[in-house]
Amino acid sequence: MILHESGRLNASEIVKKTKLSQPTVSHHLKVLREAEIVVSEKKGKEVYYSLSAKHIASCCGDFAGFFSKNARKGS
């Protein structure tokens, strides 16, 4: 939600907003990048993260479609 509301943040800014440790934030960002939920962009020494709206929309659409198909089958 923080990235959704803020648009683009670096890891330090996310740490400040979440009160989580730097290693925890870095780990979660790595997982989210690997899942293509966030994208990263390097500007000088800083890396900024933002949501990958296109991938999230595609993923959520597929996920919702799975459940609507199963609901129609009576599962």
Secondary structure as UniProt FT lines:
FT   HELIX           2..6
FT   STRAND          9..10
FT   HELIX           11..18
FT   HELIX           22..34
FT   TURN            35..36
FT   STRAND          38..43
FT   TURN            44..45
FT   STRAND          46..51
FT   HELIX           53..73
//
